Amino acid sequence: MSHHNDDLVSATVRRWQLTESLKQLREQAGLTIEQAVTELSQKHARWSRPKLSRIENRHQGVKPRDVEQLLDLYEADEKTRKQLLDLTQTANERGWWLTYRRDLPQDFHPLFSLEIAATEMREFETLLIPGLLQTGDYARAVITSLEPDLNSDEIDRRVAARLARQQILSKTTPPEFHVILEEAILERPVGSTKIMRGQLRRLVEAQESPSLTVQVLPKAAGASPGLGGPFTILSLPEPIPDIGYTEGIGGSIYVESVEGVRRCTLRFGSLIHRALSPSESVDLLASAAERFA
């Protein structure tokens, strides 16, 4: 994991914590954005409704001076002031992941930044084993089949990046990771039978980790909310709200609206009930691995 990525990550997450905290302080002070801006403009130039809106929605950086003025207005206590001013010093522009989104190759995606900071991840997959649980061989087979014209160096780099992402699962306090897989994933040969056997066994072994839960959604579940396709829900440190994420041929989509994230959460909850229990799922994974013998 390069140092640069860690900077990017921690700055991103600090920035989010800062803006979310400022928004909560405004709400606790009983002020709407309009009211806050009216009060601020009386004492200080350069405040407008769009500016405060952009700060709270993370579309604009926030300067220490702005933060001080907001903290005065919201009558924040000393401890909160110190905490948020410290965050302001470190939440530099470079950590804003949206600006990186278009330039990064898929594997060095901002998702990288979010995963490293996540406290919990819930992922539903319909076609593939999730990247965080792939073996190197399976990852290579997937990458090669998706982009047949890549040269071997580029393939090596992408496999390495995917395996580097997996370090988050072996942190001292790893995120809670709950995965639901469509049963078809266990039957679809990706690479050779040996690669599939290795991959499915890896999933069986991974289940021994107390922070990981794997469930299989059986074909017998029929038409289910899973027909909406794969998605991930990331929970980040307080007070940042949950974020939904999905990717397809059009690139990656982040779901940040409260309503959108709520739909993802309800859909995941429904899939948990329709899927086999974790212990039935392990048995199914183990027998699927044998079929690739």
Long-range contacts (C-beta under 8 A, 24 or more apart in sequence): 1-116, 1-164, 1-167, 5-108, 5-112, 5-113, 5-116, 6-116, 7-94, 7-95, 8-94, 8-95, 8-97, 8-100, 8-113, 9-95, 9-112, 9-113, 9-114, 9-116, 9-117, 10-90, 10-95, 10-117, 11-90, 11-91, 11-92, 11-94, 11-95, 11-96, 12-95, 12-96, 12-97, 12-110, 12-113, 12-114, 12-117, 13-95, 13-113, 13-117, 13-236, 13-237, 13-240, 14-87, 14-90, 14-91, 14-95, 15-58, 15-61, 15-87, 15-91, 15-95, 15-96, 16-58, 16-236, 16-240, 17-87, 17-91, 17-237, 17-238, 17-239, 17-240, 18-62, 18-67, 18-84, 18-87, 18-88, 18-91, 19-55, 19-56, 19-57, 19-58, 19-62, 20-239, 20-240, 20-241, 21-80, 21-83, 21-84, 21-87, 21-239, 22-55, 22-56, 22-62, 22-67, 22-70, 22-74, 22-84, 23-56, 24-239, 25-70, 25-71, 25-74, 25-76, 25-80, 26-56, 26-70, 26-74, 28-74, 29-73, 29-74, 29-75, 31-73, 31-74, 36-70, 36-73, 39-73, 40-69, 40-70, 40-73, 43-69, 44-69, 58-96, 58-98, 59-98, 61-91, 61-92, 61-93, 61-96, 62-88, 62-91, 63-88, 64-88, 64-89, 101-252, 105-158, 106-247, 107-158, 107-161, 107-162, 107-165, 108-161, 109-252, 111-245, 111-252, 112-165, 114-234, 114-236, 114-243, 114-245, 115-165, 115-168, 115-175, 115-234, 116-168, 117-236, 117-237, 118-168, 118-175, 118-234, 118-235, 118-236, 119-175, 119-176, 119-235, 119-236, 119-237, 120-175, 120-176, 120-177, 120-178, 120-234, 120-235, 121-175, 121-176, 121-177, 121-178, 121-232, 121-233, 121-234, 121-235, 122-178, 122-179, 122-232, 122-233, 122-268, 123-177, 123-178, 123-179, 123-180, 123-230, 123-231, 123-232, 123-233, 124-179, 124-180, 124-217, 124-226, 124-230, 124-231, 124-232, 124-267, 124-268, 124-271, 125-179, 125-180, 125-181, 125-182, 125-185, 125-230, 126-182, 126-184, 126-185, 126-226, 126-229, 126-230, 127-182, 127-184, 127-185, 127-188, 127-230, 128-185, 128-190, 129-181, 129-185, 129-199, 129-203, 130-179, 131-162, 131-165, 132-165, 132-166, 132-168, 132-169, 132-177, 133-166, 133-179, 133-202, 133-203, 133-206, 133-214, 134-162, 134-199, 135-195, 135-198, 135-199, 135-202, 136-163, 137-191, 137-195, 137-198, 137-199, 138-190, 138-191, 138-195, 138-196, 138-198, 138-199, 139-163, 140-191, 141-190, 141-191, 141-195, 142-190, 145-190, 169-209, 169-211, 169-212, 174-209, 174-211, 175-211, 175-235, 176-211, 176-213, 177-211, 177-212, 177-213, 178-212, 178-213, 178-215, 178-272, 179-212, 179-213, 179-214, 179-215, 180-214, 180-215, 180-216, 180-217, 180-226, 180-268, 180-271, 180-272, 180-275, 181-214, 181-215, 181-216, 181-217, 182-216, 182-217, 182-226, 183-216, 183-217, 183-218, 183-219, 183-284, 184-219, 186-216, 186-284, 186-285, 186-288, 187-288, 189-292, 193-292, 193-293, 194-292, 196-289, 196-292, 197-289, 197-292, 197-293, 200-285, 200-286, 200-288, 200-289, 200-292, 201-286, 201-289, 203-285, 204-282, 204-285, 204-286, 204-289, 207-278, 207-282, 207-285, 213-278, 214-278, 214-281, 214-282, 214-285, 215-272, 215-275, 215-276, 215-277, 215-278, 215-281, 216-275, 216-276, 216-280, 216-281, 216-284, 216-285, 217-271, 217-274, 217-275, 217-276, 218-275, 218-276, 218-284, 221-274, 221-275, 224-270, 224-271, 224-274, 225-267, 225-270, 225-271, 226-271, 226-274, 228-267, 231-255, 231-264, 231-267, 231-268, 233-261, 233-264, 233-265, 233-268
